Amino acid sequence: MKIAISSDTAIDLPKNLLERFDIRTVPFTLVLGEETHLDGEISPDDLFAYTDKTGLLPKTSAVNEFQMEEHFKKLLEDHDEVVHFDISSEMSSAYANALRAAEKFEGKVHVIDSRVLSTGIALLAIYARKLAEAGYPGAEIKRLVEDRTANDQTSFILESVDYLYKGGRCSALAMLGANLLKLRPEIYVKDGKMGPGAKYRGPMKKFVASYVDDTLRTFNNIDPEVVFITYSTCEDASILDETEETLKKAGFREVLRTRAGGTISCHCGPHCLGMPLRAPLPWHPLS
């Protein structure tokens, strides 16, 4: 049985990793004033330049039901089933749209609410790919993946909350307080929703190092197979180098760097870095 693993573009994987793990994507739409672009057609730097010039935040439009249906139809031309991931249903209507589209394919499309975002989705999709290669059918892959969703940790740290404020995900009072105190907030995804975590101070190099150390200390029962460093912008490459070295010393066998795509960058803004972790289950078929 040939299984397609699929996701919306909030998965934040570049072309080479999508090809490596054989994951297909369907794009969100990015809206810049009167212009619209598919996620992947325009870079995060272009999005940030638009905001700097206009003071306006680019908007994102979820993959609609028709786009999902066409995506699934194309995949089923040369696959028996599709296992599809979406950004948390608490953050977007993409999951609901995918569910409605999947109903038209008589059980051949299995839609999973990742309950996370960015490369937190990628950790789940990579696990699904390995299950597919091991011969599991789509319905069983969906069940086994959903057993893991509550165990994963997804968080990110921001230099500024300005983009969250412009996007309506942060109050004016919280934004003002963070800016006055020069706080660098962590945003933690729990139960599919974004919420405040720890708060840091100082330049990016300092607060990223503190965030990485604190996250590894708090989530110390982790799957060491793979970890992502995902960022929107990072002008100082030594920050990424030192983060990678810390993760390797912590026992991760593979550290993958990715840059956030347009959908995620629209909401987090520049100078954002995240480090999703996958916690192991007591047992799973590939252990």
Secondary structure, DSSP 8 states (H G I E B T S, - for coil): --EEEEEEGGG---HHHHHHTTEEEE--EEEETTEEEETTSS-HHHHHHHHHHHS---EEE---HHHHHHHHHHHTTS-SEEEEEES-TTT-SHHHHHHHHHGGGTT-EEEEE-SS-THHHHHHHHHHHHHHHTT--HHHHHHHHHTTGGG-BEEEEES-SHHHHHTTSS-HHHHHHHHHTT-EEEEEEETTEEEEEEEE-S-HHHHHHHHHHHHHHH--S---S-EEEEES--S-HHHHHHHHHHHHHTT-S-EEEEE--HHHHHHH-SSEEE--B----S--TT-
